[in-house]
Amino acid sequence: MKNHVQPVFIDPTTDEGFKRLFGDKVNLINFLNIIFRGRKTITDLTYRDTERIGATEEIGKVIFDLVVQISTGEEIIIEMQTSTQTNLKQRMLYYASKVISDTAPKGNRKAWGYAIPEVYTIVLMDGFHMPGGDRSTYFHDTCLCNRDSGQIFYEGLGFIYLELINFVKSEAEVEDELDKVFFMLKHMSTLKTLPRIMKSAVFQRFFQLASYAKLTKEERTMYDISLKRKWDAEAVRMYQQEQVEGLEKQLKEAKQASKKAVVIAKAEGQHQKAIETALKLKKMALSIEQIAEVTGLTIDEIEKLK
């Protein structure tokens, strides 16, 4: 287990750190406006359920279920959570579908007319890769679109994934507000001071709430437990990954050995055919040099044939 050195800032990818930073209304509004990149402007929000815990230990992560009011007066629902890798895409689709189905009235569906809300699932991915994704993209903004043209088919069902493991930019390489969010989420717990690039009021508020020194004794205890859970989960994930990589290596070696065996068997078969041909040619009284030229055998091999 890792040695616990008192940090300056908490880890936002722990359950308790996540709740502390994004349970703050102003922080969450600022975060969502950055994530939506101008596509929507959120002016207010209401936490429908401040926290829902996953239904199984495998999920075991915090889920924020929000009703959000945007500048047009329209309301959207946002599912925000941290999640493990198992069946990630299927799980997110299930959550989004459940949110939609829960808004349906028990009766009078005709009058309702399927006026479903927009639903966005925002997933903070810490320590694992997007299944089937590449290793260069760290921000995935997905919606329903036409497979051939790429034209958006339906805007109101969106999945936004923040793949922290793929974000490798240094502080000097950070380009925009979105990059700042990634840099903050990935490095906050190891920083000693507020980075120069995050002097704006938006990020100062995040770091003020993330101050470990400002936690109460009870909050520190809860955070330390949450941090240990994260470390334990990482250890399990690393062990499982090592097991998978070990099996993949064994499979690769087995395939290589099989190919080598086929090559050897093929070569031995060709050599045996060459010997049979050489014996026939010897009976036909061809010279050893001629037989060697035809079969590819050495003169010494041919001389020993009887």
N, C-alpha and C positions, 0 to 999 in steps of 0.2 A: 504494500500500500504506500502511496505517496506520503512524504512528510508534509504535515500541515504547517505552513508558515503563514502567519497572519498577513493577509493581502491588504493593499491599499483600497482596491475596488473589488466588488463581488463578481462572480461569474454569471453573466446573464443567461447562459445556456443551462444552468441548473433550474430545477423547478421553482425553488424559492427566489432565486435571482430574477427569473423570468416574470414571476408574479409581482415582485417588487417594482421592477422597471415598467412593465406594461400594464400593471394594475393602476398606474397613474394616468388619469384621463388625458392630461395635456401631452404627456409623453406619447401616448398611444395615437392621438390625433396627428402629432408631428411625424411619427413613424409611418403611419398609413399614408399620409400625403406624399411622403418621399417614395414609398413603395409603389404607389399608383402613378408616379411620374407625371402628374398633371392631367391624367385621364379623368380623375375625379378629385374634387376638392371637398374635404370633410370639414365641416364647421362645428359639429357636435356629435356626441355619441352617448349611448346608454348601454351599460352592461346588463344584458338580459339575465345571464347567470355569470357571476364573477368567475366561478371556477367549476369545471366538471372534470372529474378524474376518469381516465379510461376504464372501460368495463372489465378489463383483464389485467393481470400483472404484466403481461407482455407489452401492453400499451403503456400503462403506468405513467403517463405524462399529463401535464396540465393542458387543458383546453379552455380557451376563452371563447365564449359564445356571445357575440355582440349584435345589437341592433344599432346601426349607424345612420345618422342623418347627414346628408351631404348638401352642398350649397344650393342645389335645385329644390330642396325640400323633400326629395325622394329618400326613402329608407332602403338600406341594403343590410344583409346579414353577413357577418364575417366569422368564419371559424378559424381561430388562430391557435396553433399548438406546436409543441415539439414532439417528434415521433421517432421511433426506431425504424429500422430498415424493412422489416418483414412485411411483404405485401403492401409496400408504401402506397403505390398508386391506387390499388384497389381499396385500401382503407380510406384514403382521402375522398375517393368517389362515393364510398358508402356514407361517410359523414355528411358530405354535401347533399346527397340524395335524401338523407334522413331529415336534414334541416328543411328542405323543400317540402317533403311529404308532411312534416309536422305543421306546416302552415295551412294545409288544406282543411276546410270546414268539414264537420261531420255529416252535414247534409246540404241540400240546395247547391250542389256542384254547378248546376247550369247557370245560376245567377252569379256565382263566383267567377265563372269563365276562365279558370286556371290562371288567375292573375298572380302568378308566383313571384316572389321577391328575387332580386339579384343575390347570388350567393358566391362568396369568394373564400377559398380556403388558403390560408397563408401558413406555410410550413417552414419552420426553422430547423434545418438539417445540420446536426453537429457531429462530425467525426465519421460520416459515412457518405458514400457516393449515391447519386441518382441511379436507380436501376436502369440499365440500358442507355445511360447518358455518356457524354464524352467527359474528359477530365479538364477541359478548358473553360466551360461555361459555369458561372457561379450564380447567375440570376435567371430563373426560368419563369416566364410570364405566359401562361397557357390558357387558351379558351377554345371553344368549338369553332372549327374552320373547315372550309372546303379543302379536301386533301390535295386536289390537283392545282387549284388556283391560289390557295393560301388565303382567299377572301374569308373574312369572319362570317360565320354562319349564325352564331348566337353569342352575344357579348356577356350576357348575364350569368354565366357559369364559368368562374375562373379559378385557376390553381396557380398560386405564386409560391415557388420554392426558393429558399435562400440556402444554397449549397456551400456552407462555410469552408469545407475542406478544399474546395477549388479556388478560393480567394487567396492569392499569394502576393498581392501588391504590398510594397512597403509604404510607410507613411508618405515618402516623397513621391510615390507613384499614384497616390489617390487622386482621382480626377473630378468627382462630383459628389453630391449629397448621398447618392446611393452607395458609392464606394465608402464613404465615411461610416454609414450604417454597418457595412460589412466589417470594416476595420475595427469599429467599436465592439461589435458582437464577438469577434474572434480574439481580440487582444486585450479587452478591458481588464480581465482578471490578472494579467501579468504587468500591466502598466503601473508606474509609480507616480506619475503626474498626468494632468490633462494634456493630451497632445496639442501641439500648436495648431493643427488643422481643425480642431474642434472647439475653438474659442467662442463660437456663436452661442446665443442663449438656448437654442434647441438642444445642443449637445451638452452644454454646461448643466442643464437640468438633469439629463440622464446620469452624468457622473456624480452630481450632488447626491442623488438618490442611491447611487451605487457605492457610496462611501462605507467601507466596512466599519470604520470607527464610529459612525453615526447609528449603527444598529444597536438596538437594546439587547440586553443579555438574552432574553427569550428569542429575539430575532436571530442573534448569532448562533444560538443552539440549533434552531430550525435550519438555518443556512448551512451550518457545518454538517448536519445530518444529510441535507440535500446534496451537498458536495461529495460526501462519501458515497452516496447512492450513485452519483454520476461516475465516480472513479470505479466503483464495483461494476457498473454496467459496461464501462469501457474495457475493463479487464476481461469480462465475459465475451464481449464482442471481439476483442483482439485474439482471445483463445479460439473462438469459433472460426475467425478468419485464418488463423494459423493452421487449424485442422483442415479447412477447405483447401488452402494453398498446398498443404502437405499431400492431400488426396489428389489434387490436380497434378502435382509434381510426379507422384507415383504413376498416375495414369499416362502422363507424357512419356515417362521412362519406359513404361510397359509397351506403349505404342512404338517407341524407337527400337526397343529390343525385338519386338515382333517384326518390324520392317527389316532389321538387320538379319534376323533368322531367315526371313524369306529370301533376302539377297544371297545369304550363305547357301541355303538349300538350292536356289536357282543356279548358283555357281558350281556347286557340287554336281548337280544334274548335268550341266553342260560339260563339266570335266569328264564325267562318266561316259557321256556320248562321244567325246573326243577319243577316249580310250578305245571304245568299241569300234569307232571308225578306223583308228590306227591299226588295230588287230586285223581288220579286213584288208587294209592296204598292204600290210606286211605279207599276207597270204597271196596278194596279187604281185608280190615281188617288187614293189616300189622301193626306192632308196630311202634310207632313214631321213635324209635331208628333205626329200619330197614330202614324206609323211609329216614331218615337223612343220613344213610350210602350209600344208593343208589343214592340219588339226590344231596347230598352235601349241602342241606339246613340245617339251624340250627333247633334245636328242637322247639325253640320259634316261628320261622317262620312257621313250620309245624302245631303247635298247633293253630295258628291263621287262618289257611286255612279252608274254609267252602265250 
